[in-house]
C-alpha cells in the first residue's frame, strides 16, 4: 500500500488513503491547487514564528485553532454537512486523534521554533513519512520495503548532520522538539488509519481542531491566567489570522479538493515542495542562513521522504496457470 506524507500539522490523515481517477481538466486544477497549497503551508512556518515571538505559544495556538475551527464549522453549515460525530467509540477516537494530531504536534512545533531556527524545524518535521512508514510496519503490519529502509538510513544521516553540530553548541533541544513534531505527526497518521473514524472528514477535522482549541484555552488559563498580550503589532495580528484562516482553514479545503482529483502518491509527493518553500521563506523573512551541515541534513531528509513517497513500479499481474 502506498504511504503518504501529511503536509500539515493538523491534517486529517485518513484522507491520504482515498484516491480517484481524475479527468485531465480536474488533474490540471488539482496540480495548480497543489502549488497554492505548498505556498500556503510553506509560508506558514516563518509566519508562525512571527506570531510566536509576539503573542506566545498558548495565545497563538488558541487563537489560530479557534479561527480555523470557526472557518470549518461555517463551511459545514454552508454546505449542509452533518456536524455530528457518532456516540461511543468514534468520539473517543476523535479525542485521541486530536491529542496526537493537533495538541501534541502544536506544542512540539511551537516550542521547537522558539528554541531552534525555523528552517531546521521545518526539515526535521518533514522526516515524518519515514517514521510513519516504520510505525505502520510495527502497528499495522504494513510491508517495510527496500525504499523505506533506504529512507530510514538517509533520514538518520540527515538528523545526525543537523543534531551533532547543535549538540556541540549546546543547542539540540529545539531539534529534539522538532523530532517530537515528526513523531507525533507520524503517530497521528497511523492512528487515524487504524481507527477509521466514520463520518464526514471535514466534520472529523473540525472537531479535532475544536478539542485542541479547548485544550490550549485551558493551558492559557493555567499558565497565563488568560492574560492576552497588550502590545501586539499589526504583523503579529496578521500572523495569527494567517495561521487560522490560511494555514488551517483554506489549506484543508485545498487538500480535500486535491485528494479528490489526484492519486495519493502524486498529491503527497507534490507536497514535498512545502519544506522547500518553508526553508526559503524562513531565509527571506527571518534572515536565517543555513550552514553547510544544515544543507547536507536538509538534502538527506528530503531524499529520505522522497524514497518513502515515490511509488514503486507496478509489476504486471501473473497469469493464472
N, C-alpha and C positions, 0 to 999 in steps of 0.2 A: 504494500500500500504506500502511496506517495505521502510524504510528510510535508508539512508546510510551515512557514515562518509566520508567527504572529507579529504584525507590524505595528502594533500599538500597545502601550502598557495595559490597556483595559479591553482589548479586543475580544469578542466572544468567539473563542477558537473553534467551536463546533461548526461554524460556517465554512471552515477551511476544508471540510471533508465533503462538500457538495459542489459538484461541477455539472454544467450543462453544455450542450453543443451549441455554440453561438453561430449566428449568421455573420456574414462579412461586415455589414454595417454596424451591428452590435459590437463586434470584435474591435472595430476601429474606435468606436465611442469608449469602450472599456479601456483600451490602451491609453487614450487621452486622459481618461479619469485616473488611470494608474499614475500618470505623470503628475497630475494635480495632487493626488494623494501623497506621493513621495515628497512633494514640496510642503504640503500641509503638516505632515508628521516630521519631516526633516527640520523645518524651521522651528518646530515646537520646542526643540531641545535648547537652543540658546535663549529663546523667548521665555521658557520655563525658568531658566537660570536668572533672568532679569526679575521675574516675579518673585522668586525665592529670596533674592537679595533685598527686595523692598518690603515684602509682607510676611516672609517666613513660611515654614513648611505647613503648619496647621491651617493658617488662613488661606494660603494659596490652594491647597488641596480641597479644603471645604468649599471655597467659592467656586473653583473650577469644576468640581464634581456636581455642585448644585446647579450651575448653569447648564452643564451637559445633561444632567438628569431632566431638568425642565424642558430642554430642547427635545429630547427623545420622547417624553410623555406628551408634549404638544403634538409631535408628529404622529404618535399612536392615536391620539384623539382625532386629528385631522384626517387620517387615513382609515379611521374607524376600525382599528385593530383591537384585538382582545387584550386589555391591560392586565388581566389576572394571571396568576400562577396557580396551578392545581395544588390543592392542600396535600399535606403529608410529605412524603419523601422529596418531591420536586422542589418544594420551598426550602427544605433543608439543603438540598444540592445548590440552590441559588445562593443561600447564605454562605455556604462553604466556598463556592466558586468566587464570590465577591471578596471574601477574606484573602484568598490566594491570588486571584487575578488582579484585584484592584487595590485593596488595602495594603497588603504586603509589598506589592510592586511599588505603589505610590510612596510608601515610607522609604524603601530602599533607594529608589531613584532620587528622591528629594535630598536625603542626607548624603548620598553619594556625590551629587552635584555641588553640595556645599563643601565637600572635603577633597574633591579632585576636579581636574579640568573636564569640562563638559564633553569635549571631543573624545577623551578616553572613556568616559562613562558610556557614551553612545556606542562605541565599538565593542566594549566588553559586554554590554547588554545584547548586542546582536550576535553573541555566541549562543543565543537561546536555541536555535534549531538543532544544534549539536546535542545540547543537554536534553531537549525534548525527545530526540531520537533514542538516546540512551535510556531515558525514563520509560518511553513507550516499549522498549525491549524488555525492561525489567518488570514493569507493571502490567502491560497489555499483551506481552508475548509477541510483539511485532518483530519481524526479522531485522537484525542489525547487519546490513550488507557491507561489502568492501568499501563502498564510497563513504558510508557513515563512519567506518573505522578510520579511514584516511582523514575524515573531517575531525574526529576526536584528536588525532595526532597533531594536525595543523592548529586546532584550537588550543591545545595545551602549549604548543610552541608560541602562539601569539600571546597567550596570557603570561607566559614566562617572560617574553620580551617586554611586556608592559609593566609587570609587577616587580621584577627584580630591581630595576633602577629605582622604582618608588620605595622599595624596602630599604635600599641603601640610603635613601634620603629621608627615611622615617616617615614616609607619606603613603603607605599602602592601604590605609583604612578606606579611603574613597573607592579604590579599585575593588577591594573586597566587598564593599557595599554594592558596587556595580555588578559584581558577580552574583550577589544575592538577588539583584533585579532579574538577571537572566534565569537563575534557578527557579525563582518564584513564578516567572512568566512561563517557563517550561512546565513546571508542576501544574499550573493552571490549565495549560494546553491539554496535558494528559488527563487531568481530572474531568474537564469538560467533555472530552471524547469518551471517557469511561462512563460518566454519569448519564449522558444522553438526555438532557433535561427536555421534557416535552413542552411545546408551546411556541409562540411566535418569537423568533430570535431577537427582534428589536425589543420586545417586552422583557425577555430574559436579561438582555443587556441593560435596559433602563433600570430594572430592579437591582441589578448588581451595583450600578452606579449610585442608586438611592441609598442602599445599605451602607456603602462605603462613605457616602456623604454624612450619614448619621454617625458613623464611627469617628470620622475626622472632626465632626462637631463636638463629640464627647472629648476627644483629645484636646481640642481648642479650649473647652471648658476646664479640663483638668490641668493643662499645662500653662494656659494663658488667661484663665478666668474670663474667657470670651472677650478678651481685650483686643480690639481691632487697631491696626496701625493708624496713627493720627496724621502722619505726614507721608503721603504717597504721591509720587509724581504721576503725570499722565502716562508715562511709559509703563509704570507698574500696573496701572488700571487696565491699559490696553493688553498687557501681557496676560493678566488673569482672564480677561474676556476672550483673548485668542485661545487660551488653553481650553476653556469650556466650550466655546462655540465652534471653533475650527478644529482643534486637535482631538476633541471628543465628539461633538455633535455632527459636524459636517463630514469629518473623516469616516465615521461609522457608516453614514449614508453612502459615501463613495465606495467603501469597501463592500457593502452589501450588493450594490449595483455591479461592481466588478466581478464578484464571485458568481453572480447570476449569468455573466456573459463570457467569462474566460475559464479555461480549465484551471484547476487548483495550482498545478505546478507553474504554469505561466504567470498567474497572478502573484504567487509567492516569490518566485524568482525576480519578478519585476520590482518587488518591494525592497530588494537589496539596494536600490537607489536611495532609499531613505537614509541609511547611515552615512552614505557619501555626502548627501546634502546636509545632514546634521553636522558632520565634521567641517565641511566647507563653510557653512553659515556660522559655526562657532568661531572659526578663524576670522571671518569678516566682522561679525557683530561683537564678539567678546575679545578680539585681539589675541586669541590663543595661537601658539606656534608649536606644532608637534615636533619632537626631537626625532633623530634618526631611528632610535629604538621604538618610538611610537609608530612611525611609518611601517616598520617591519611588523610590529604587532597588529596594526590595522590590516595590512595585506594578508597576513596569515589567518586572521579571524574571518575576514570576508571570504577568503578561499575556502575555509572550513564550512561556512554557511552555504556557499555555493555547492560544495561537494554533497551536502545533505539535500539541497533543494533541486539540483538539476536531475531531471528524470532519467532513469536508465533506459537503455534501448529495449524496446519490446521484442521478445522472442516470438517467432512465428509459432502458431499452435501446432502441436504434434498430432499428426493424423491418426485416427483410430485404425487399429490393425484388425 
